[in-house]
């Protein structure tokens, strides 16, 4: 299953963000992908489009992520790489 996710990961369109911890984000279906400055990539599922757009438009991407996505216990987190 990890190989399938890695393959899917290559098809994503990454958007670079201005953050001290987060390098870029991608969104496909209801899955948010985040690539951190460390190189680690995580998926967050489900994340609605409104939350994704809020993340992109947030004054602080990291703060928005922590408050609205990371803290949401209904969102499944998976390390991709």
Secondary structure as UniProt FT lines:
FT   HELIX           2..10
FT   STRAND          15..16
FT   STRAND          22..28
FT   TURN            29..30
FT   STRAND          31..36
FT   TURN            37..38
FT   STRAND          41..45
FT   HELIX           49..57
FT   HELIX           61..64
FT   HELIX           65..70
FT   TURN            73..74
FT   STRAND          76..79
//
